Each structure stands twice: as structure tokens, then as C-alpha cells.
Amino acid sequence: MSQAPPVVDKKKYRTVYLRKRKMLGAKDFDKKNARLLYHFHQFFESHPSSMVHSFLSIDKNKEVNTWPLIEWLKAQGKQIIISKCSTTSNELTHYLFEDYKQLKESKYGIPEPQYGTIVLPKNLDVVLVPLLVFDRNGQRVGYGAGYYDRFLAECPSDCIKVGLSLAPPLDEIPFVEPHDIPLDYCITPLGVYTFNS
């Protein structure tokens, strides 16, 4: 009797690709971030914006290091917006990033603003989107809480959604749900991938 093929779903993808990323050595991690930063500069030089939302890196998950990106954007005169998660309402509240004193690490290891000027999603030009893996259609797999799908649904239609990934895309993520909002671009160490064009 032949065995049924293994069930592959988003949960499995999260486990596999988070493990792969955590296995990156320090030298390789730094090199990939440096190459991504180079492509990041090029992207923003050709995409004018004034108000950019960024996630703050979770070090233990070896996420793309967003601090050099944020510092460069600030030096270009951009306003940086960051978020705080509510675990009770499953919503994000967005604040203007003005000072590192605003930040405190949550119990999940996420730096979060504790106070500041609140900014509404309708005012954003660009959102930098965290992910574990993405595909050539601009679909992504995140951590599974749904914060960003709900957040992106509140952003204006012309807000540019930009993923950041240390790995290249998959050909296709086979499970896409109606509430999944695709990326417009994804910046990686190898270059910038464009979708919806």
C-alpha cells in the first residue's frame, strides 16, 4: 500500500525556514545583511517616500537587521514608524520613532515603543514587511499571528509593501488564503524582486 504524501502547510514552512535561518553563521549573516543594505539603498533612491513603517528585528530569530536600514532612512529625512503588538486584541499600534529611549524589549524579545506620537496606517507610504519565506508571486509566510495581514489591509492602496529576506524566493507557496496580501517588492542580498507589475 502506497503512503499518502506528507501534508505540507504554513506551519511546516514556518518550522523549516525559521530553523534554516537560525542556522546561519555569524559571518554569513553579516555578509547577507550588508548585501541587502546595498540593494535597499538603490531601491529607496528610486522610490520616493516620506513615511516608512519598519519592523524591529528579533535577534534570536536572525531576522534581517533593520537597524542599519532605519538609520539610513532617517539620514535621508524619512519619518520612521514602528509598532507595538497587543496580545489581547491581536492589533498593532503604530508610533513615530523618535528616540531609542522609547523602546523596551517585550517578553517575546521584540523591541517595542512604549510611548510616542501615534500614526495611522492611512498615512504610510511604504511598509517593510517581515517574513520567513516568500515566492515569485509575492506571497509570503510570516509567523502566523496575522498581525501584518490585518495591518496591511488598513494601509492605502498605493502604500508600497516591501518584504525583506535573507534568502531567495521559492517558486510558489502552494497555500494562499483570501486574507493574504501579497508584496509589491522583496529586497534580498541577491537583489530586488518585483511583483504585481
Residue pairs with C-beta under 8 A, 6 or more apart in sequence:
8 174
9 175
10 141
10 144
10 175
11 144
13 132
13 133
13 141
13 173
14 132
14 141
14 143
14 144
17 132
17 133
17 141
17 167
18 61
18 132
20 167
21 61
21 62
21 63
21 132
21 166
21 167
22 61
22 62
24 32
24 62
24 166
29 62
29 166
31 189
32 166
32 189
33 64
33 65
33 68
33 166
33 189
35 189
35 190
36 64
36 164
36 166
36 187
36 188
36 189
37 68
37 69
37 72
39 187
39 188
39 189
39 191
39 192
40 69
40 72
40 164
40 187
41 72
42 192
43 162
43 185
43 187
43 192
44 73
44 76
47 126
47 160
49 78
49 125
49 126
49 160
50 77
50 78
50 79
50 125
51 78
51 79
51 81
51 119
51 123
51 124
51 125
51 126
52 73
52 78
52 79
52 80
52 81
52 124
52 125
52 126
52 127
52 128
53 80
53 81
53 82
53 83
53 94
53 124
53 126
53 127
53 128
54 66
54 69
54 70
54 73
54 80
54 81
54 82
54 97
54 128
55 63
55 66
55 82
55 83
55 128
55 129
55 130
56 66
56 82
56 103
56 110
56 111
56 112
57 63
57 64
57 65
57 66
57 67
57 111
58 108
58 109
58 110
59 109
60 109
61 109
62 166
63 130
64 130
64 164
64 165
64 166
66 128
66 164
69 128
69 164
70 80
70 97
73 80
74 80
79 96
80 96
80 97
81 94
81 95
81 96
81 97
81 119
81 124
82 94
82 95
82 97
82 112
82 113
83 92
83 93
83 94
83 95
83 112
83 113
83 151
84 92
84 93
84 95
84 112
84 113
84 114
85 91
85 92
85 106
85 110
85 112
85 145
85 147
86 92
86 93
90 145
90 146
90 147
90 150
91 147
91 150
92 147
92 150
92 151
93 118
94 118
94 119
94 120
94 121
95 102
95 113
95 115
95 116
95 117
95 118
95 119
96 116
96 117
96 119
97 113
97 116
98 116
98 117
102 113
102 114
102 115
102 116
103 111
103 112
103 113
103 114
104 111
104 112
104 114
105 111
105 112
106 112
121 151
121 154
121 155
121 156
121 159
122 154
122 155
122 156
124 155
124 156
124 159
125 159
125 160
126 159
126 160
126 161
126 162
127 151
127 152
127 155
127 159
127 160
127 161
127 162
128 162
128 163
128 164
129 140
129 142
129 148
129 152
129 161
129 162
129 163
129 164
129 183
130 142
130 143
130 148
130 163
130 164
131 140
131 141
131 142
131 163
131 164
131 165
131 186
132 140
132 141
132 142
132 143
133 140
133 141
133 165
133 167
133 169
133 170
133 173
134 140
134 141
134 163
134 165
134 169
134 170
134 173
134 183
134 186
134 193
135 169
135 170
135 171
135 172
135 173
136 169
136 170
136 171
136 172
136 193
136 195
137 172
137 173
137 182
137 195
138 163
138 182
138 183
138 184
138 186
138 193
138 195
138 196
139 172
139 173
139 176
139 180
139 182
139 183
140 163
140 173
140 180
140 182
140 183
140 186
141 173
142 148
142 149
146 179
148 181
149 179
149 180
149 181
152 159
152 161
152 181
153 179
153 181
155 161
160 184
160 185
161 181
161 182
161 183
161 184
161 185
162 183
162 184
162 185
162 186
162 187
163 183
163 185
163 186
163 187
164 186
164 187
164 188
165 186
165 187
165 188
166 188
166 189
167 188
168 188
168 190
169 186
169 188
169 193
182 195
182 196
183 195
184 194
184 195
184 196
185 192
185 193
185 194
185 195
186 192
186 193
186 195
187 193
